Amino acid sequence: MKRFLAAVLCAVILLTTLSAGGLSVAAASDEPTEKPEFPHVTIVTDSGEGLKLQKEDGYVGATVTVTDTDGATLGGQASVKIRGNSTSRLNKKSYTFKFDSKQNVLGMGKAKKWALVASMFDPTLLRNYVGIHTAAELGLDFTSQQRIVEVWVDGSYRGCYSLLEPIQEGKERVDIDIESNDGMNDFMIERERNRVEADATYFTTNGIRFVCSEPKEPSEEQLAYIQSTMDDIVNRLKSGDRDRIEEKVDLDSFAEYYLLNEFVKTVDFDYSSVFFYYKGGKLYAGPAWDYDLSMGNMDTNASAAYVEAAKTDGLYCNTMHFYKWLCQYDWFTDRVKTVYRDHADCFHDIGAQGGMIDRLYQEHKGAIDRNFTTAGWRFTHYANLNKQPFSTYDENLAFFKSWCADRAAWLEETFGEPEEYLVGDANGDGRVDILDATAIQRKLAVYTVASFDAEAADADEDGSVTVYDVTMIRLYLAAFPLDTAVNTIKTRKA
């Protein structure tokens, strides 16, 4: 949705941020120390006017220096540009920088290109980090490594950023082969619903629009190969034939990616920043990217889809692009449940007291605090995008944690281990006796019942709890022959 709104966002931001007090000029600060508390990234543009840089300016010359917490420094000549779409219009910019030669930045492997994400839509600055960290926990291949850093541009302190490996082809990144066999071997695509950009190559399969990510500028032959490959995969998905689908689709990655995005409910899942790559004759889901407008952080005035995304219950991604077919098949949803059960502790830990979010904040508190004090950035609402922030960081963090905890509880009910219950055991004490009949009678009379299991109380299994269930329990206790299985262990449907 961010791409769709980019054309009107500039004017909206001006009006909204002015009314919310969101326009802020980052304060100058002392240059990084020799052994900083957090890694520092210092950008010095050749022109000295990096703070005026806009997306349309493209890459400009610069010197980039990265200083780790042990004082180790690397860097040199580089080029820098503004990254993002709707985020490129904001006052706190995100950046892409490319060194002239490969550098092993903060132990994340050698590469030229790196991303600095400002997370300006997210008042906690942690949603992107949590989303990508969870992808790694789930085992999604080629998940970007990331570090929280502090950034200076031409001597001005710009605050707290995430430094990440961008989504690109490479041995240290997404390891696909886009060169052999005349480039008709591996490729990577991104869901792109309606954005149009110069020099980008788009294609549509079964009404689902994508942009070619790798190779970025495919030849006519390469594009025809990508198109025919994706058309074949979609036809297989539509067929429901599991064997045919598994020949061309890696279902484990699709299940992991689905579960991740179903948990976070990112509003971009059917719009953009959703990647798939084709490697060695199979389509894989991922890598994960861009989670600032997720986990409850969306403006519910934007659309009905945003309203649904804001809720902590309900499925959200099961009707989008490839998943509108996959999620119809029990064998796929069973696989999703298996992935969930293997990683349930991870989801419950995210919003728990002392869990992932709390740990991340405590670990990076200094950099986060300086983002709003020294750098002077404010909690701002951008109309039709992020949720109206609370006035304090603690309130925003508490909402984030609460949303994730409630979402994890709903996932447990939906994808967790099926519960077993005893038919007729209305009060849940593990046996069927006259107390269960009494519990049903009290419930029907709208009296308070300390513990009541409606599914178990349905002794005749007709789908409702009525006085006849009381009769069934009494007949069972009197050893009266029954044609319905009272006192039988059943398994709840997950």
RODO-2510 file (C-alpha; in nm, 4 decimals, decimal comma):
residues 494
     n   res          X          Y          Z
     1     m     0,0000     0,0000     0,0000
     2     k     0,2964     0,2296     0,0604
     3     r     0,3761     0,2226    -0,3125
     4     f     0,0168     0,3030    -0,4032
     5     l     0,0128     0,6105    -0,1804
     6     a     0,3520     0,7495    -0,2784
     7     a     0,2134     0,9972    -0,5308
     8     v     0,0053     1,1819    -0,2722
     9     l     0,2150     1,1253     0,0360
    10     c     0,4322     1,4345     0,0162
    11     a     0,1413     1,6756     0,0597
    12     v    -0,0195     1,4577     0,3251
    13     i     0,2995     1,4438     0,5273
    14     l     0,3377     1,8201     0,5224
    15     l    -0,0126     1,8713     0,6581
    16     t     0,0009     1,5868     0,9055
    17     t     0,3457     1,6450     1,0470
    18     l     0,2926     2,0153     1,0867
    19     s    -0,0233     1,9536     1,2873
    20     a     0,1469     1,6797     1,4906
    21     g     0,4677     1,8701     1,5498
    22     g     0,6530     1,6051     1,3522
    23     l     0,8917     1,8171     1,1460
    24     s     1,2243     1,8078     1,3204
    25     v     1,5737     1,9176     1,2310
    26     a     1,8196     1,6680     1,3720
    27     a     2,0578     1,8271     1,6140
    28     a     2,4298     1,8304     1,5535
    29     s     2,6291     1,6103     1,7875
    30     d     2,9894     1,5287     1,8654
    31     e     3,1514     1,2967     1,6143
    32     p     3,1673     0,9257     1,7097
    33     t     3,4039     0,8263     1,9870
    34     e     3,6842     0,5736     1,9450
    35     k     3,4916     0,2965     2,1231
    36     p     3,1230     0,3810     2,0925
    37     e     2,8416     0,2244     2,2917
    38     f     2,6819     0,1158     1,9629
    39     p     2,8299     0,0845     1,6148
    40     h     2,8499     0,4171     1,4332
    41     v     2,8077     0,4861     1,0614
    42     t     2,9474     0,8189     0,9440
    43     i     2,8615     0,9479     0,5953
    44     v     3,0448     1,2464     0,4527
    45     t     2,9185     1,3397     0,1075
    46     d     3,1523     1,4943    -0,1483
    47     s     2,9230     1,7956    -0,1777
    48     g     2,8771     1,8354     0,1973
    49     e     2,5024     1,8665     0,1364
    50     g     2,3909     1,5155     0,2279
    51     l     2,1020     1,6456     0,4396
    52     k     1,9442     1,7887     0,1245
    53     l     1,9717     1,4639    -0,0680
    54     q     1,6500     1,3398    -0,2345
    55     k     1,5655     1,0064    -0,3937
    56     e     1,5626     1,1509    -0,7453
    57     d     1,9259     1,2577    -0,7010
    58     g     2,0357     0,8933    -0,7171
    59     y     2,3814     0,7959    -0,5983
    60     v     2,6266     1,0682    -0,4972
    61     g     2,9927     1,0407    -0,4010
    62     a     3,0790     1,0037    -0,0344
    63     t     3,3128     0,8610     0,2243
    64     v     3,1524     0,6098     0,4589
    65     t     3,3134     0,4984     0,7853
    66     v     3,1809     0,2232     1,0148
    67     t     3,3119     0,2066     1,3706
    68     d     3,2359    -0,1011     1,5827
    69     t     3,2043    -0,1035     1,9612
    70     d     3,5585    -0,2385     1,9976
    71     g     3,6924     0,0637     1,8092
    72     a     3,7585    -0,1303     1,4864
    73     t     3,7006     0,0958     1,1862
    74     l     3,6533     0,0284     0,8175
    75     g     3,5292     0,2226     0,5203
    76     g     3,6432     0,4418     0,2383
    77     q     3,5142     0,5763    -0,0892
    78     a     3,1499     0,4959    -0,1540
    79     s     2,8331     0,6195    -0,3183
    80     v     2,5145     0,6974    -0,1254
    81     k     2,1504     0,7405    -0,2191
    82     i     1,8134     0,7808    -0,0502
    83     r     1,6257     0,4495    -0,0330
    84     g     1,2576     0,3617     0,0009
    85     n     0,9416     0,4948    -0,1565
    86     s     0,6963     0,6571     0,0835
    87     t     0,9776     0,6636     0,3429
    88     s     1,1973     0,8645     0,1038
    89     r     0,9640     1,1621     0,1563
    90     l     1,0215     1,1720     0,5304
    91     n     1,2577     1,4038     0,7110
    92     k     1,4636     1,1225     0,8614
    93     k     1,5890     0,9473     0,5492
    94     s     1,6827     0,5855     0,4905
    95     y     1,9987     0,5273     0,2868
    96     t     2,1677     0,2762     0,0618
    97     f     2,5460     0,2999     0,0388
    98     k     2,7914     0,1122    -0,1823
    99     f     3,1615     0,0877    -0,1106
   100     d     3,3988     0,0915    -0,4062
   101     s     3,5256    -0,2489    -0,2896
   102     k     3,3723    -0,5223    -0,0746
   103     q     3,3874    -0,4673     0,3009
   104     n     3,3068    -0,7013     0,5899
   105     v     3,0808    -0,4640     0,7819
   106     l     3,0310    -0,5483     1,1505
   107     g     3,1042    -0,9154     1,0860
   108     m     2,8129    -0,9593     0,8452
   109     g     3,0236    -1,0757     0,5507
   110     k     3,1932    -0,9056     0,2589
   111     a     2,9786    -0,6972     0,0247
   112     k     2,9733    -0,3561    -0,1377
   113     k     2,6091    -0,2649    -0,0818
   114     w     2,4372    -0,1988     0,2539
   115     a     2,1038    -0,0569     0,3735
   116     l     2,0413     0,1926     0,6545
   117     v     1,6735     0,1798     0,7538
   118     a     1,5346     0,4718     0,9541
   119     s     1,2073     0,3040     1,0715
   120     m     1,0421     0,6454     1,0794
   121     f     0,6885     0,5011     1,0597
   122     d     0,7477     0,2947     1,3752
   123     p     0,7636     0,4840     1,7079
   124     t     0,9426     0,1899     1,8734
   125     l     1,2091     0,1592     1,5984
   126     l     1,1970    -0,2185     1,6568
   127     r     0,9316    -0,3696     1,4297
   128     n     1,1602    -0,4216     1,1307
   129     y     1,4206    -0,5752     1,3576
   130     v     1,1685    -0,8102     1,5226
   131     g     1,0188    -0,9194     1,1889
   132     i     1,3529    -1,0049     1,0335
   133     h     1,4866    -1,1600     1,3536
   134     t     1,1778    -1,3855     1,3662
   135     a     1,2387    -1,4881     1,0045
   136     a     1,5856    -1,6033     1,1069
   137     e     1,4399    -1,7916     1,4045
   138     l     1,2026    -1,9729     1,1670
   139     g     1,4963    -2,0773     0,9504
   140     l     1,4116    -1,8821     0,6349
   141     d     1,7173    -1,8949     0,4119
   142     f     1,9039    -1,5774     0,3187
   143     t     1,7452    -1,3715     0,5958
   144     s     1,9317    -1,0403     0,6199
   145     q     2,1778    -0,9957     0,9027
   146     q     2,1221    -0,6698     1,0893
   147     r     2,2672    -0,4443     1,3583
   148     i     2,1321    -0,1406     1,5417
   149     v     2,3628     0,1552     1,4724
   150     e     2,3815     0,5331     1,5145
   151     v     2,4284     0,7501     1,2060
   152     w     2,5936     1,0824     1,1230
   153     v     2,5529     1,2588     0,7870
   154     d     2,7855     1,5479     0,7093
   155     g     2,8425     1,6117     1,0777
   156     s     2,4751     1,5955     1,1798
   157     y     2,3579     1,3227     1,4149
   158     r     2,0625     1,1441     1,2515
   159     g     1,9728     0,8997     1,5270
   160     c     1,9111     0,5260     1,5563
   161     y     1,9006     0,3086     1,2429
   162     s     1,9047    -0,0579     1,1461
   163     l     2,2006    -0,1531     0,9273
   164     l     2,1047    -0,4511     0,7133
   165     e     2,2122    -0,6627     0,4223
   166     p     1,9811    -0,5531     0,1371
   167     i     1,7864    -0,8094    -0,0653
   168     q     2,0134    -0,8812    -0,3628
   169     e     2,1802    -1,1664    -0,5467
   170     g     2,5266    -1,2669    -0,4273
   171     k     2,7256    -1,5373    -0,2543
   172     e     2,6952    -1,3485     0,0753
   173     r     2,3317    -1,2499     0,0098
   174     v     2,0673    -1,4453    -0,1870
   175     d     2,2828    -1,7166    -0,3375
   176     i     2,1199    -1,7735    -0,6763
   177     d     2,2799    -1,8215    -1,0178
   178     i     2,1520    -1,5567    -1,2593
   179     e     2,4347    -1,5866    -1,5113
   180     s     2,4786    -1,9473    -1,6280
   181     n     2,2666    -2,0981    -1,9061
   182     d     2,2424    -1,7501    -2,0630
   183     g     2,0743    -1,6219    -1,7498
   184     m     1,7867    -1,8668    -1,7774
   185     n     1,8469    -2,0555    -1,4576
   186     d     1,7679    -1,8748    -1,1297
   187     f     1,5865    -1,5477    -1,0628
   188     m     1,4197    -1,3418    -0,7900
   189     i     1,0879    -1,1548    -0,8061
   190     e     0,9018    -0,9104    -0,5813
   191     r     0,5258    -0,8664    -0,5512
   192     e     0,4462    -0,5219    -0,6885
   193     r     0,0762    -0,4549    -0,7150
   194     n     0,0652    -0,1258    -0,9011
   195     r     0,3824     0,0808    -0,8669
   196     v     0,5501     0,1913    -1,1919
   197     e     0,9157     0,2883    -1,1951
   198     a     1,1529     0,3638    -1,4799
   199     d     1,4015     0,0903    -1,5716
   200     a     1,2025    -0,1743    -1,3798
   201     t     1,0669    -0,4837    -1,5539
   202     y     0,7189    -0,6002    -1,4570
   203     f     0,5192    -0,9068    -1,5514
   204     t     0,1855    -1,0600    -1,4540
   205     t     0,0890    -1,4217    -1,4020
   206     n    -0,2748    -1,5129    -1,3419
   207     g    -0,3475    -1,1505    -1,2473
   208     i    -0,0630    -1,1300    -0,9918
   209     r     0,1878    -0,8580    -1,0791
   210     f     0,5599    -0,8815    -1,0005
   211     v     0,8776    -0,6885    -1,0670
   212     c     1,2004    -0,8641    -1,1614
   213     s     1,4495    -0,8168    -0,8776
   214     e     1,7278    -1,0371    -1,0128
   215     p     1,8230    -0,9963    -1,2889
   216     k     1,7134    -0,6347    -1,2620
   217     e     1,7148    -0,5765    -1,6375
   218     p     1,6377    -0,9141    -1,7949
   219     s     1,6690    -0,9629    -2,1688
   220     e     1,3582    -1,0493    -2,3691
   221     e     1,4624    -1,4158    -2,3583
   222     q     1,5173    -1,4068    -1,9829
   223     l     1,1827    -1,2373    -1,9234
   224     a     1,0067    -1,4961    -2,1401
   225     y     1,1754    -1,7709    -1,9348
   226     i     1,0684    -1,6112    -1,6039
   227     q     0,7145    -1,5624    -1,7337
   228     s     0,6742    -1,9196    -1,8549
   229     t     0,8276    -2,0613    -1,5359
   230     m     0,5901    -1,8617    -1,3147
   231     d     0,2879    -1,9440    -1,5332
   232     d     0,3690    -2,3136    -1,4944
   233     i     0,4068    -2,2803    -1,1151
   234     v     0,0753    -2,0974    -1,0809
   235     n    -0,1006    -2,3631    -1,2889
   236     r     0,0419    -2,6273    -1,0567
   237     l    -0,0724    -2,4324    -0,7492
   238     k    -0,4226    -2,4016    -0,8909
   239     s    -0,4377    -2,7748    -0,9655
   240     g    -0,4072    -2,8750    -0,6001
   241     d    -0,1940    -3,1730    -0,7042
   242     r     0,0555    -3,1899    -0,4192
   243     d     0,3117    -3,3983    -0,6074
   244     r     0,3089    -3,1608    -0,9059
   245     i     0,3344    -2,8585    -0,6765
   246     e     0,6257    -3,0006    -0,4767
   247     e     0,8193    -3,0580    -0,7987
   248     k     0,8453    -2,6798    -0,8407
   249     v     0,7658    -2,5233    -0,5018
   250     d     0,9606    -2,5510    -0,1759
   251     l     0,6704    -2,5942     0,0640
   252     d     0,8788    -2,5627     0,3809
   253     s     0,9887    -2,2090     0,2933
   254     f     0,6351    -2,1204     0,1861
   255     a     0,4971    -2,2456     0,5184
   256     e     0,7626    -2,0577     0,7195
   257     y     0,7104    -1,7361     0,5222
   258     y     0,3341    -1,7625     0,5544
   259     l     0,3493    -1,8138     0,9302
   260     l     0,5846    -1,5181     0,9748
   261     n     0,3645    -1,2807     0,7765
   262     e     0,0450    -1,4168     0,9276
   263     f     0,1841    -1,3413     1,2720
   264     v     0,2971    -0,9851     1,1965
   265     k     0,0025    -0,9006     0,9640
   266     t     0,2069    -0,6669     0,7478
   267     v    -0,0181    -0,4463     0,5341
   268     d     0,2319    -0,4769     0,2466
   269     f     0,1869    -0,8522     0,2028
   270     d    -0,0185    -0,8193    -0,1155
   271     y     0,1428    -0,4959    -0,2337
   272     s     0,5222    -0,4919    -0,2229
   273     s     0,8404    -0,5885    -0,0340
   274     v     0,7343    -0,9540    -0,0659
   275     f     1,0046    -1,1631    -0,2316
   276     f     1,0294    -1,5061    -0,3930
   277     y     1,3328    -1,6625    -0,5570
   278     y     1,3714    -1,9490    -0,8038
   279     k     1,6779    -2,1632    -0,7391
   280     g     1,7756    -2,4997    -0,8809
   281     g     1,4352    -2,5592    -1,0406
   282     k     1,2168    -2,4660    -0,7404
   283     l     1,0418    -2,1516    -0,6167
   284     y     1,1209    -2,0471    -0,2590
   285     a     0,9432    -1,7898    -0,0413
   286     g     1,1453    -1,5018     0,1028
   287     p     1,3690    -1,3398     0,2048
   288     a     1,1755    -1,1379     0,4633
   289     w     1,1771    -0,7587     0,4359
   290     d     1,0030    -0,4395     0,5537
   291     y     0,7922    -0,4727     0,8698
   292     d     0,7460    -0,1138     0,9877
   293     l     0,3738    -0,1185     0,9000
   294     s     0,2934    -0,4411     1,0813
   295     m     0,2203    -0,5790     1,4282
   296     g    -0,0621    -0,3336     1,4936
   297     n     0,1123    -0,0262     1,3499
   298     m    -0,1315     0,0815     1,0791
   299     d    -0,3881     0,3559     1,0293
   300     t    -0,7282     0,1866     1,0460
   301     n    -0,8818     0,4800     0,8576
   302     a    -0,6884     0,3816     0,5450
   303     s    -0,8929     0,0834     0,4277
   304     a    -1,0836    -0,2265     0,5336
   305     a    -0,7631    -0,4262     0,4855
   306     y    -0,5850    -0,2033     0,7389
   307     v    -0,8704    -0,2579     0,9844
   308     e    -0,8270    -0,6345     0,9550
   309     a    -0,4496    -0,6086     0,9818
   310     a    -0,4794    -0,4140     1,3074
   311     k    -0,6727    -0,6934     1,4793
   312     t    -0,4861    -0,9488     1,6874
   313     d    -0,7183    -1,2293     1,5776
   314     g    -0,8176    -1,3713     1,2417
   315     l    -0,6295    -1,4893     0,9340
   316     y    -0,4956    -1,2181     0,7053
   317     c    -0,2539    -1,3548     0,4436
   318     n    -0,4410    -1,6692     0,3393
   319     t    -0,6225    -1,5016     0,0478
   320     m    -0,3209    -1,3223    -0,1039
   321     h    -0,1230    -1,4102    -0,4199
   322     f     0,0125    -1,7695    -0,4080
   323     y    -0,1457    -1,8376    -0,0697
   324     k    -0,5004    -1,8033    -0,1979
   325     w    -0,4436    -2,1462    -0,3504
   326     l    -0,2058    -2,3049    -0,0997
   327     c    -0,4177    -2,2235     0,2055
   328     q    -0,7127    -2,4133     0,0554
   329     y    -0,5248    -2,7412     0,0930
   330     d    -0,5273    -2,9242     0,4264
   331     w    -0,1844    -3,0720     0,3569
   332     f    -0,0374    -2,7202     0,3375
   333     t    -0,2130    -2,5845     0,6470
   334     d    -0,0995    -2,8985     0,8311
   335     r     0,2558    -2,8099     0,7354
   336     v     0,2060    -2,4554     0,8654
   337     k     0,0854    -2,6024     1,1959
   338     t     0,3946    -2,8215     1,2139
   339     v     0,6198    -2,5190     1,1613
   340     y     0,4274    -2,3290     1,4285
   341     r     0,4566    -2,6094     1,6837
   342     d     0,8314    -2,6277     1,6215
   343     h     0,8644    -2,2530     1,6888
   344     a     0,5744    -2,1749     1,9227
   345     d     0,8115    -2,0628     2,1999
   346     c     0,9592    -1,8009     1,9671
   347     f     0,6203    -1,6423     1,8983
   348     h     0,5202    -1,6428     2,2648
   349     d     0,8551    -1,4889     2,3608
   350     i     0,8209    -1,1845     2,1334
   351     g     0,5699    -0,9880     2,3405
   352     a     0,6198    -1,1593     2,6761
   353     q     0,7397    -0,9698     2,9821
   354     g     1,1177    -0,9849     2,9545
   355     g     1,0826    -1,1334     2,6047
   356     m     1,2339    -1,0433     2,2690
   357     i     1,0982    -0,6881     2,2495
   358     d     1,2016    -0,6082     2,6062
   359     r     1,5481    -0,7536     2,5498
   360     l     1,5998    -0,5601     2,2284
   361     y     1,4973    -0,2343     2,3929
   362     q     1,7172    -0,2864     2,6976
   363     e     2,0114    -0,3822     2,4774
   364     h     1,9726    -0,0740     2,2536
   365     k     1,8120     0,1712     2,4944
   366     g     2,0857     0,4314     2,4666
   367     a     2,0670     0,4596     2,0884
   368     i     1,6851     0,4560     2,0892
   369     d     1,6640     0,7244     2,3571
   370     r     1,9107     0,9502     2,1733
   371     n     1,7000     0,9157     1,8582
   372     f     1,4257     1,1119     2,0341
   373     t     1,6426     1,3388     2,2498
   374     t     1,9737     1,4270     2,0835
   375     a     1,8478     1,3795     1,7256
   376     g     1,5129     1,5360     1,8125
   377     w     1,2820     1,3021     1,6192
   378     r     0,9184     1,2922     1,7295
   379     f     0,6387     1,0355     1,7403
   380     t     0,4432     1,1247     1,4280
   381     h     0,1278     1,0033     1,2536
   382     y     0,1464     0,9868     0,8750
   383     a    -0,2137     0,9772     0,7487
   384     n    -0,3235     0,6511     0,5832
   385     l    -0,0072     0,4718     0,6921
   386     n     0,0997     0,4204     1,0531
   387     k    -0,1083     0,4127     1,3702
   388     q    -0,1490     0,7322     1,5684
   389     p     0,1414     0,7028     1,8158
   390     f     0,1112     0,7422     2,1903
   391     s     0,2850     1,0400     2,3454
   392     t     0,5646     0,8458     2,5192
   393     y     0,8034     0,5732     2,4112
   394     d     0,6989     0,3484     2,7015
   395     e     0,3352     0,3608     2,5870
   396     n     0,4296     0,2780     2,2285
   397     l     0,6476    -0,0098     2,3439
   398     a     0,3740    -0,1427     2,5734
   399     f     0,1216    -0,1400     2,2878
   400     f     0,3677    -0,3226     2,0616
   401     k     0,4294    -0,5900     2,3256
   402     s     0,0605    -0,6314     2,4041
   403     w    -0,0316    -0,6673     2,0368
   404     c     0,2334    -0,9359     1,9833
   405     a     0,1338    -1,1242     2,2999
   406     d    -0,2333    -1,1276     2,1979
   407     r    -0,1449    -1,2321     1,8431
   408     a     0,0721    -1,5157     1,9737
   409     a    -0,2161    -1,6362     2,1908
   410     w    -0,4450    -1,6401     1,8869
   411     l    -0,1858    -1,8308     1,6835
   412     e    -0,1669    -2,0881     1,9617
   413     e    -0,5422    -2,1428     1,9449
   414     t    -0,5337    -2,1695     1,5653
   415     f    -0,2116    -2,3568     1,4898
   416     g    -0,1159    -2,5100     1,8268
   417     e    -0,1500    -2,8661     1,9481
   418     p    -0,5124    -2,9891     1,9355
   419     e    -0,6624    -3,0256     2,2810
   420     e    -0,8242    -3,3483     2,3943
   421     y    -1,1424    -3,3463     2,5943
   422     l    -1,3837    -3,5942     2,7491
   423     v    -1,7338    -3,5856     2,6012
   424     g    -1,9779    -3,5022     2,8816
   425     d    -1,7087    -3,3530     3,1106
   426     a    -1,8778    -3,0121     3,1216
   427     n    -1,6852    -2,8811     3,4238
   428     g    -1,3481    -3,0049     3,2982
   429     d    -1,2496    -3,2042     3,6063
   430     g    -1,1477    -3,5119     3,4048
   431     r    -1,4511    -3,7325     3,4696
   432     v    -1,8197    -3,7534     3,3819
   433     d    -2,0481    -3,7449     3,6857
   434     i    -2,3622    -3,5790     3,8176
   435     l    -2,1710    -3,2533     3,8707
   436     d    -2,1469    -3,2180     3,4916
   437     a    -2,5242    -3,2411     3,4578
   438     t    -2,5564    -2,9757     3,7286
   439     a    -2,3013    -2,7526     3,5523
   440     i    -2,5034    -2,7668     3,2294
   441     q    -2,8282    -2,6915     3,4099
   442     r    -2,6732    -2,3916     3,5842
   443     k    -2,5265    -2,2665     3,2560
   444     l    -2,8624    -2,2960     3,0788
   445     a    -3,0223    -2,1052     3,3683
   446     v    -2,7584    -1,8316     3,3222
   447     y    -2,5992    -1,8973     3,6608
   448     t    -2,2248    -1,8574     3,7127
   449     v    -2,0262    -2,1764     3,6564
   450     a    -1,6693    -2,1863     3,7845
   451     s    -1,5433    -2,3883     3,4872
   452     f    -1,7417    -2,4837     3,1803
   453     d    -1,6331    -2,6498     2,8546
   454     a    -1,9097    -2,6037     2,5985
   455     e    -1,7610    -2,8480     2,3490
   456     a    -1,7285    -3,1246     2,6094
   457     a    -2,0729    -3,0396     2,7494
   458     d    -2,2293    -3,1256     2,4132
   459     a    -2,2816    -3,4866     2,5242
   460     d    -2,4942    -3,5878     2,2246
   461     e    -2,2566    -3,4080     1,9849
   462     d    -2,5336    -3,2323     1,7952
   463     g    -2,3477    -2,8989     1,7882
   464     s    -2,5319    -2,7262     2,0737
   465     v    -2,5670    -2,7523     2,4528
   466     t    -2,9271    -2,8123     2,5592
   467     v    -3,1205    -2,9813     2,8380
   468     y    -3,1021    -3,2995     2,6339
   469     d    -2,7294    -3,3160     2,7111
   470     v    -2,8199    -3,3263     3,0814
   471     t    -3,0482    -3,6204     3,0061
   472     m    -2,7721    -3,7943     2,8105
   473     i    -2,5307    -3,7653     3,1026
   474     r    -2,7918    -3,9001     3,3487
   475     l    -2,8678    -4,1942     3,1168
   476     y    -2,4970    -4,2656     3,0809
   477     l    -2,4490    -4,2651     3,4604
   478     a    -2,7439    -4,5021     3,4933
   479     a    -2,5696    -4,7371     3,2466
   480     f    -2,8542    -4,6923     3,0020
   481     p    -2,7647    -4,8098     2,6488
   482     l    -2,6812    -4,5067     2,4302
   483     d    -2,6344    -4,4681     2,0579
   484     t    -2,4065    -4,1667     2,1137
   485     a    -2,0530    -4,1930     2,2554
   486     v    -2,0606    -4,0157     2,5914
   487     n    -1,7386    -4,0495     2,7950
   488     t    -1,5138    -4,0775     2,4898
   489     i    -1,1865    -3,8895     2,4459
   490     k    -1,2105    -3,6541     2,1501
   491     t    -0,9538    -3,4271     1,9837
   492     r    -1,0438    -3,0673     1,9213
   493     k    -0,9903    -2,9334     1,5726
   494     a    -0,7049    -2,6828     1,5718
***
